Amino acid sequence: MTERKRRPHNELKDAMRTYLAGLDGGHASTATIKEAVEPKVGSAPASSYRSALQDQRYFERVSRGVFRLREERAFDV
């Protein structure tokens, strides 16, 4: 029986954040993000990308299947 190897926590999400940060506020489709990140983190199901992109702390949906990095907001303390 082959044991499934788990990916390190947030590895995929961190790689996607790095890629989108390099676009300087630009946006990319889920397929484009997967294509750019896959050589760095290895193969992952499309559902893993979609799931990670749902984290609204980091990603903002521009349109169906298109995301950008959420702008960091300054909080007044």
N, C-alpha and C positions, 0 to 999 in steps of 0.2 A: 504494500500500500504506500503510495506517495504522499508525504506530508506536505501540506501547503505552507509555504514560507510567507510569513507576514512582513509587510513593509514597515520600516520604522515610522513611529508616530509622526504625523504631519509632513512626511517627506514629499508626498505628491502636492499637497497644498502649498508648501514652502517653495517648491520648484515653479508652480504656476504663478505665485506671487512675484517671484524673481523675474520670470518671463514678462509678465504684464507690466512690471515696474520699468522694464527696459523699453517699453513702448511710449513712455512719457505721456501718460494720460490717454493713450489710444486704446482701442478695443480690439478684440479678436474673437473668432468663433470657437466653439468648443473643439471642433476638429482641428483648427489651426493651433490651439493651445496644446492639444494632445500631441500633434506632430512635432511641435517644438520641444516639449518636455520629455517625451518618450526616450530619446537617446540618453538623457541624463539619469532617469529613474527606472528605466526598463518598462516592460509591458504591464499594463493595468487595464482592467475592463473599462469601457466607456462610462459605465454607471459610477465608477469611482471618481471620474472627472466631474460628472454631473453633480454628484453628491458633495464633493469638496467645494464646487462653485456656489453651492447654496449658502455658504457661510457669509452672511451679510456684514459681518465685521470687516471683511477684507474685499469682497467682490460685489460689484454692482451690475445688475442685468441691464443691458442697453436695449436689447430686443430679444426675440426668441433665439436661444442658442448663442447669443453674443454677450460677452462680459468685458468689464474693465475693472481695474483696481480701484476700490473705493478711496476717495480722497480722505486723508486723515483730517479729522476735525479737531480744532483746538477747543479744549474745555476750560472754561473759567472756573477757577477754584477759589 
